[in-house]
Amino acid sequence: MKSIFEYRDYHLYLQDYYDERKRLGSFSWREFCGNAGFSSPNFLKLVAMGQSKLSKVKACQVAKSMGLVDYEEQFFYQLVVLGNAENSEVQRAALLEMQRIALEHQVRVVDKEAFQYYESWKYPVIRELAPLMPGATPRDLAEECKEYVSAEEVRDVLEFLVKAGFLKKESEKVYVQTEQTVIGSKDALPIAIRAMHKEMAIMAARAVDRYTANERFFNGATLSVNQDAYNKIVDEIKACCKKAVAIANECGNFNQVCRINFQFFPLTDKITGNGRA
């Protein structure tokens, strides 16, 4: 599904959200409406078809049910204002606010042409670290990394990040990010993304012994689920990750690069009444 910043019609966004959820597993308009707090099982279907509208209050309910947080929720709200506007002044104000939100919270979606970004932890880490250390040499940057990386590798990573548009070089050894956040599109090469997850999982395992409890946070739960519960938990994890990114984007005086891993995976086969599924 496209980024919400690419939409100008909230009816279409609702339909695309529904289609995406339906594609990934069992999902119905009744469930969608229930999650948003509506008693009518077809209300949001009518909205998506353009036969009904969302009010300001209902827009907030729907945004939360879709897992939109912070600036995404604000953008969706303005989409609704734009779609319901009855005069050009209201439309213009909504569009200007949407532009402001999009510019303040720029999000880079990595496409398949930039899959190299996922090949190693070095790319996202150096992308975050370099702007924090204006004037630093590649060796300086390498020495700040917890995992080993050579100065030569850092130099190559910086060249790639600038060439691919992830960083902008303002002057000698001074870099700024072109967007605050980088996320992977569904079209990005899945093999590269899997490699990134494997690397980060290994680094997380080392962090258990490498850092004290005050320097890292680990938590987990072992639980029984069905497919419906699994899908809902995945949605909650996605929403939590978005919220964490929003919090980081809003803070200032950055002084460290960290990683969050959300890991939710099966420990057994699926069980039926007679044994394995």
N, C-alpha and C positions, 0 to 999 in steps of 0.2 A: 504494500500500500504506500502511496506517495506521502511525503511529508505534508503536514497540515498547512505549511506555509505556501504550498503550491495551489491551494484551493481558493476559489472566490465564491463558491456556492455551498452553503452548509447542507442543503438537501443532498447534493452529490456526495459530500463527505460522509454523511450518515449511511448512504447506500453502499459506498465503498467499504466503510467499516464493517457493515453487516456482511457483505460478500466475503471479506477477508476472514472474519470469524467463522463464517459458514464453511469456507474452504478448509480451514484448519481443524474443524471438528464439529460436533453437534452444537447447533446454535439456532435459535428461532427468534422471530419478532416478539413472541410472548416473553421469552427470557430477557431479551434486550429491554423491553418495556418494564418488566419486573425489576431488573437491575437498576433502572432509572427511577423507580418509585411510582410508575403509572399503573392504574388498575386496568385500563383498556389494553388488551393484548395486541392491538393493531395500530395504536396511536402513532408510533414512530415510523411504521410502514407508510402511513398516510402522509407524514411529514416528508419522508424521503421522496415520495411521489409528487410532492408539491401541492397536496390537497389539504394540508393543515400547516400551522406555523408553531414555532416554539416561542414561548414568552421568555422574559428575562430570567424568571425563576426557574422555569423548565430547562432553559439552556444550561444553567449551572448544574442541574441534576444530571442531565445527559452527559455533559463534559466529564463529570466525576465518574459516571458509570463506564465511560470509555477509557478511563485511566489517564485522562489529560490532566496535567498538573502545571501550576505556575503559569509561565508565559504561553504554553500551549492552550491552557484553559482560557486565558485572556484573549488569545487570537480567535478561538472558536466563538467566544461571546461576541466579538466584533463581526465575525462572519454572520452570526444570527442578526445582529443589528443591521448589517448591510442588506441581508436578504429580505428583511421585513420593512426596510425603509420605504416611506411613501413620498419622499421628496429628495431632490438632488443634494441639498445641504446636509441632510443626515447621512446620505450615501458617501459624500465627500469626507465628512468627519470620520466615518467608520474606516474608510480606505486609508486615510492619513494615520489613524491609530494602528491599523494593521501593519502599515509600512514601518512605523516607529518600533513596534514590537519585534518585527522580523529583523530590523537592522540592529537592535540592541541585543538580540539573542540569536545571532547568526549560527546556523548549524550546517556543517559540511557533511554531505552524504557521499561516502566513498563509492564510486562506481567501479565496474569491472576493469576499466583502463588503469586504475590506481591501486590494483590489488597488492602491489608490492608493499604498501603500507602495513598490511597484515602479516607479512612474512616473518617479522621479528618484533619482540618487545621494544627494541631500540628505537623504532620509528615514533610510536606514540610518546615514549618517555622523553626522548630528545626534543620532540615537538613542544612538550610542556616545559622542559627544563631550560632550553636555550633563551626564551624571553625573560626568564627569571634571573639570568646572569649576563646582562649586557656587558660586552667587552671580553667575555671569557673565551679562552682558546679551546679547541677541541680536546686537548688534554685536561683542561680544567673541568670541562663537562664530563669527561670520562671518569675522572676521579670522584665526582659527586654521585655516580650511579652505584647502587648496591650490588648489582650484577656486573660481572667483568665485561668491559667493552674497551677496545683500543682507541687511541686518539685518531688513528687512520680511519677506523670504522665510523667514528663520530663525524669526521670530515665528510665521508661519503654520504652518511645519513642526512646531514645538513644540506648537501648539494641536491639530493633527491627531494627533500621536503620543500626547498625553494623552487625547484624546477616543476614539481607537481602542484604547486600552489598552496601547500599546507602552511608554509611560513613565508614571510616577506622580509627581505634583507634591507633594513633602513640605512645602515652604514656598516663599516668594517666591524665584524663580530657583534653586531646588534640586530636582533631578530624580533619580529612581532608576529602573532598569529593572525591569519587572514579570517578565520572563524573561531568562535569560542569553543565549539563542540564538534567532534567528528564522530559520525555513526556510520555503520555499514549498511548499504542497501541490500535488498533481497537478491539483486542481480550480481553482487560482488562474488568473486569466486569462493565457493564454500570450502574448498580444500585449504585455501590460505587462511580463512577465518578459523577453521578447526585447528590449524597449526598455532595460531595466536592463543586460542583457548588452552591448548596443551602446555604451551610455554608458561602462561600465566598460572596455570594450576600447579605446575612444578615449583614455580617461584613462591606460590602461596604455601606449599608444603614446607619449603625451607624456612619460610617466615615464622612458622610455629616455634622453632628453636632459636632462630636468629634474633628475634626481638622480644622484649619483655611485654607483659600484659598491658602496660601503659602505652606501648608503642604500636600495638596492633590489636585488632578486635576480631575474634572468631566466635561464631555462634552457629548452632544447627539443631535440627530436630529430625527424628525418625518417625514416620507416621504412615498409616494406611490410607489409601485414597481410591476413588474410582475415576473414570475419565473426566466426568464433569468437575469434580473437585480439583483434579490435576490442572484442567484448563483455567479454572478460576485462580488457583495459586500462581500459575504462570503470569496471568494478567496482573496480579498484585505485585509480583516481583518486577515486572516491566514498569509499573507505575512508580514503585519505590526507586528504581534506578533512574527514572526520569527526574524524580524529585531531588535525588542526590546530585545529579548534574546541574539542576537549576540552582540549588544551594551553593554549589561551587562557583557557578558563573556569577552569582550575585556578590560574592565576598571579594575583598581586596587584600592587598599586602600578602600575596602568595609567597610561601617560603619552602614548599615541599611538594613533590609529585608522589601521589599515592594511587593505588589500584583497588577497585572493588570487584570481587568475583561473586556472582550469584550462581550457586550450583544446586540443581534440583534434578535428581536422576534415580532410576529404579535400582533397588537392591535385590529384587526377586523377579521371577516370571509372573505373569498375570495368572491369577487363580480363579478357576470356575468352581461350581458346586462339586464337580467330580475330579478336580485336580487342575492341571495346567490348562490354560486357554489354548 
